[in-house]
Amino acid sequence: MKKHALLIGVEDYRDKMISRLRFARGDATALAQGLRDRCGFDSVRVLADENGEDEPLLVNIVTALRDIAGELQQEDLFLFFFAGHGVEKDGHGYLLPRDSIQAFPEHGSLSLELLR
């Protein structure tokens, strides 16, 4: 059995209508260190940077999920962690990546239905 994790920390949102969070990036990186050092995780991916391929944008999150799903076996453990805002609209839940637009979470946010 292998252990995999995808950890996301979103502090600053591009949409100024979404309030800034403190410590989300730090929470994701601290958890990553603990999973590696104390829990023996085989792979830990953190998306919490201000820019680049590790920026917590929707495309980067979905790409990371796709890549990890391709590696998972039936007996493996997968941990998903999200430190950031989430909303519910019309009975559907969404996690808000850095590039989300508050008024339209159904376009550009991570649907909990997709995540499941």
Secondary structure, DSSP 8 states (H G I E B T S, - for coil): --EEEEEEE----SSTTS---SSHHHHHHHHHHHHHHTT--SEEEEE--SSSTTS--HHHHHHHHHHHHHH--TT-EEEEEEES-EEEETTEEEE--TT--TT-TTTTSEEHHHH-
